[in-house]
Amino acid sequence: MSTNKTKRPRPYVLSETNWKDLKTQDFTVAVLPWGATEAHNYHLPYGTDHYLAEKVAISSAGKAWKQGARVIVLPTIPFGVNTGQIAIPLCMNMNPSTQYAVLKDTVQVLAHHNIKKLVIVNAHGGNNFKHMVRELGLEFPSVFCCAVNWWQSVKAESFFEEPGDHAGELETATMLFLKPELVLPPEHWGQGKSKSFKIKGLKEGWVSAQRQWHKVSEDTGVGNPKMATKDKGEKFFNAVTTQIASFLEEIHSADLNDMYE
């Protein structure tokens, strides 16, 4: 007798659900995973950021859904701001102005269907939605928009010796847990050594400028992945998704007319 079970569509994942089920739902929060397509050291796939954005968003939404939060995860946006990586083959760039246009169209649909809360789950350091959220607040005052950088939702230092900034221990460990078949063996891992600006203000971070990535890192990584393990990645992922799920539950229940204390 076969033990295979038919996998049912998850009602909180828009790309899986259908009109028959969806028309009976009353969603309160839309979740938009947003990643990038770029080189991640030698060993991680170009899709690392959008894989992570999607996995974090869906897992968090699933936990929140079980607690009664009516959330719906939108399809993942796979392109991010990669203006500094343009010299690296097929690092796909989406300019901030294009990102805003995508967000504006998305919020327009949500507003039309009375979904008044949007949470962007960002998985790429080059994406910055802060000013876009502010502008959307003027254009669509009825929709509350916010953005979370998933890797900052819990203290990475509690899980990793050297989290790293890009394709380091944090991302490598999480991918070893979520997508191990796409991670090359450790002998292919670059050390993730990187250079910093020579100019004092830029080095200290109180002046900002675009880095030219191919001049910053030979292997495109920033942070050494050598201590990464699947076990660390699993613990971190579970902590992150529990934290974000709690936030989604709060947003679901929040009164947008009474947000301050």
C-alpha positions as CSV (number, residue, x, y, z in Angstrom):
1,M,0.0,0.0,0.0
2,S,1.4,3.4,-0.9
3,T,2.2,5.8,1.9
4,N,2.4,8.8,-0.3
5,K,0.2,11.6,0.9
6,T,-1.1,14.3,-1.4
7,K,0.4,17.7,-0.4
8,R,-2.4,20.2,-0.1
9,P,-2.0,23.8,-1.1
10,R,-1.0,26.1,1.8
11,P,-3.9,28.7,2.1
12,Y,-1.4,31.4,3.1
13,V,0.8,31.1,0.0
14,L,-0.8,32.9,-3.0
15,S,1.0,31.0,-5.7
16,E,-0.3,27.7,-4.3
17,T,-3.9,28.6,-3.4
18,N,-6.8,28.8,-5.8
19,W,-9.9,30.8,-6.4
20,K,-12.2,28.3,-4.9
21,D,-10.5,28.5,-1.5
22,L,-9.2,32.1,-1.7
23,K,-12.6,33.6,-2.2
24,T,-13.6,32.4,1.3
25,Q,-10.7,34.0,3.0
26,D,-10.4,37.5,4.6
27,F,-6.7,38.3,4.6
28,T,-5.4,41.1,6.8
29,V,-1.7,41.1,6.0
30,A,0.2,40.6,2.8
31,V,3.8,39.4,3.0
32,L,6.1,40.2,0.1
33,P,9.5,38.3,0.0
34,W,12.2,40.3,-1.8
35,G,15.6,39.0,-2.6
36,A,18.3,39.4,-5.3
37,T,20.1,37.4,-7.9
38,E,23.9,37.7,-7.5
39,A,27.1,35.9,-6.9
40,H,27.5,34.5,-3.3
41,N,31.2,33.6,-2.9
42,Y,32.1,30.5,-5.0
43,H,29.9,28.0,-3.2
44,L,26.4,29.5,-2.8
45,P,23.8,29.8,-5.7
46,Y,23.0,33.1,-7.3
47,G,19.5,32.7,-6.0
48,T,20.5,32.6,-2.4
49,D,18.7,35.8,-1.4
50,H,15.4,35.0,-3.0
51,Y,15.5,31.4,-1.7
52,L,16.0,32.7,1.8
53,A,13.4,35.5,1.5
54,E,10.8,33.0,0.3
55,K,11.6,30.3,2.9
56,V,11.6,32.8,5.7
57,A,8.4,34.5,4.6
58,I,6.4,31.2,4.1
59,S,7.6,29.6,7.3
60,S,6.9,32.7,9.4
61,A,3.5,33.0,7.8
62,G,2.7,29.4,8.4
63,K,3.4,29.8,12.1
64,A,1.4,32.9,12.3
65,W,-1.5,31.3,10.4
66,K,-1.7,28.5,13.0
67,Q,-2.2,31.2,15.6
68,G,-5.1,32.7,13.7
69,A,-3.3,35.5,11.7
70,R,-4.8,35.9,8.3
71,V,-1.7,36.4,6.2
72,I,-1.0,35.8,2.6
73,V,2.5,35.4,1.1
74,L,2.9,37.0,-2.3
75,P,5.3,35.6,-5.0
76,T,8.9,36.4,-4.4
77,I,10.6,39.3,-6.2
78,P,14.0,37.8,-7.3
79,F,15.9,40.9,-8.4
80,G,17.4,43.5,-6.0
81,V,19.6,46.6,-6.1
82,N,23.0,45.3,-7.5
83,T,24.4,48.5,-8.9
84,G,27.8,47.8,-7.3
85,Q,28.0,44.3,-8.8
86,I,27.4,45.2,-12.4
87,A,31.0,44.1,-13.3
88,I,30.2,40.5,-12.1
89,P,28.6,38.4,-14.8
90,L,24.8,38.1,-14.5
91,C,24.4,39.8,-11.2
92,M,20.9,41.1,-12.0
93,N,20.2,44.7,-11.0
94,M,16.8,46.3,-10.3
95,N,17.1,50.0,-9.7
96,P,15.4,51.5,-6.6
97,S,13.1,53.5,-8.8
98,T,12.0,50.3,-10.4
99,Q,11.5,48.7,-7.0
100,Y,9.3,51.6,-6.0
101,A,7.2,51.1,-9.2
102,V,6.7,47.4,-8.4
103,L,5.8,48.3,-4.8
104,K,3.4,51.0,-5.8
105,D,1.5,48.6,-8.2
106,T,1.5,45.9,-5.5
107,V,0.0,48.2,-2.8
108,Q,-2.5,49.5,-5.3
109,V,-3.9,45.9,-5.7
110,L,-3.9,45.4,-1.9
111,A,-5.7,48.6,-1.3
112,H,-8.3,47.7,-3.9
113,H,-9.0,44.4,-2.1
114,N,-9.0,45.9,1.4
115,I,-5.7,44.4,2.6
116,K,-4.4,47.3,4.6
117,K,-1.1,45.9,5.9
118,L,2.0,44.9,3.9
119,V,5.2,43.4,5.3
120,I,8.2,43.2,3.0
121,V,10.6,40.4,4.0
122,N,13.9,41.6,2.7
123,A,16.9,39.2,2.1
124,H,19.4,41.4,0.4
125,G,21.6,44.0,2.0
126,G,21.5,46.2,-1.1
127,N,17.8,46.7,-0.8
128,N,16.6,49.6,1.3
129,F,12.9,50.2,1.5
130,K,12.8,52.9,4.2
131,H,12.2,55.9,1.9
132,M,9.8,53.8,-0.3
133,V,7.7,53.0,2.7
134,R,7.5,56.7,3.6
135,E,6.5,57.6,0.0
136,L,3.9,54.8,-0.1
137,G,2.4,56.2,3.1
138,L,1.6,59.4,1.3
139,E,0.2,57.8,-1.9
140,F,-1.8,55.1,0.0
141,P,-2.5,56.3,3.5
142,S,-4.9,53.5,4.1
143,V,-2.2,50.8,3.8
144,F,0.4,50.3,6.5
145,C,3.7,49.3,4.9
146,C,6.9,48.1,6.7
147,A,10.0,46.1,5.9
148,V,12.0,43.6,7.9
149,N,15.6,42.5,7.2
150,W,15.1,38.8,8.2
151,W,18.8,38.2,9.2
152,Q,18.5,41.1,11.8
153,S,15.4,39.9,13.5
154,V,17.4,38.0,16.1
155,K,21.0,38.5,17.3
156,A,23.1,36.5,14.8
157,E,26.0,36.6,17.3
158,S,24.1,34.2,19.5
159,F,24.3,31.5,16.8
160,F,27.5,32.2,14.8
161,E,31.1,32.9,15.6
162,E,31.4,35.2,12.5
163,P,28.1,35.8,10.8
164,G,29.6,37.8,7.9
165,D,28.1,40.4,5.7
166,H,27.6,38.4,2.4
167,A,27.9,34.6,1.8
168,G,29.6,34.2,5.2
169,E,28.8,31.8,8.0
170,L,25.2,33.0,8.5
171,E,24.0,32.7,4.9
172,T,26.0,29.5,4.3
173,A,24.7,27.8,7.4
174,T,21.1,28.7,6.6
175,M,21.5,27.5,3.0
176,L,23.0,24.2,4.3
177,F,19.8,23.7,6.2
178,L,17.3,24.9,3.5
179,K,19.0,24.1,0.2
180,P,22.0,21.8,0.8
181,E,21.9,20.4,-2.7
182,L,22.8,23.8,-4.1
183,V,25.8,24.4,-1.8
184,L,29.2,23.3,-3.0
185,P,31.5,21.3,-0.6
186,P,33.7,23.2,1.9
187,E,36.8,22.8,-0.3
188,H,35.2,25.2,-2.7
189,W,34.4,27.9,-0.1
190,G,36.3,31.1,-0.5
191,Q,37.6,32.9,2.6
192,G,35.4,36.0,2.0
193,K,38.2,38.4,2.6
194,S,37.2,42.0,1.7
195,K,38.7,45.4,1.4
196,S,37.3,48.6,2.9
197,F,37.5,52.2,1.8
198,K,40.7,54.1,2.5
199,I,38.9,57.4,3.2
200,K,38.2,57.8,6.9
201,G,34.5,58.9,6.8
202,L,33.7,56.0,4.4
203,K,35.6,53.5,6.4
204,E,33.9,54.5,9.7
205,G,30.5,54.4,8.0
206,W,29.2,57.9,8.7
207,V,29.6,58.7,5.0
208,S,27.9,56.3,2.5
209,A,28.8,55.5,-1.1
210,Q,28.4,52.6,-3.5
211,R,31.1,49.9,-3.3
212,Q,32.5,48.4,-6.5
213,W,32.1,44.8,-5.5
214,H,34.7,43.3,-7.9
215,K,37.3,45.5,-6.2
216,V,36.2,44.7,-2.7
217,S,36.2,40.9,-2.7
218,E,38.0,38.4,-5.0
219,D,35.5,35.6,-4.3
220,T,32.5,38.0,-4.0
221,G,32.1,37.0,-0.3
222,V,32.4,39.3,2.7
223,G,32.8,37.1,5.7
224,N,34.4,33.7,6.2
225,P,31.9,30.8,5.9
226,K,34.3,28.1,7.3
227,M,32.4,27.6,10.6
228,A,29.0,27.2,9.0
229,T,27.0,24.0,9.7
230,K,23.5,22.8,8.9
231,D,22.7,22.6,12.7
232,K,23.5,26.3,13.2
233,G,21.5,27.2,10.2
234,E,18.5,25.3,11.4
235,K,18.6,26.8,14.9
236,F,18.9,30.3,13.4
237,F,16.2,29.8,10.9
238,N,13.7,28.5,13.5
239,A,14.5,31.5,15.8
240,V,14.1,34.0,13.0
241,T,10.8,32.6,11.7
242,T,9.4,32.4,15.3
243,Q,10.3,36.0,15.8
244,I,8.8,37.2,12.5
245,A,5.7,35.0,13.0
246,S,5.1,36.8,16.3
247,F,5.4,40.2,14.5
248,L,2.9,39.0,11.9
249,E,0.4,38.0,14.6
250,E,0.7,41.5,16.2
251,I,0.3,43.2,12.8
252,H,-2.7,41.1,12.1
253,S,-4.4,42.2,15.3
254,A,-3.2,45.8,15.2
255,D,-5.7,48.7,14.9
256,L,-4.2,51.0,12.4
257,N,-6.0,53.9,14.1
258,D,-4.4,53.1,17.4
259,M,-0.7,52.3,16.8
260,Y,1.0,54.4,19.5
261,E,1.3,54.3,23.3
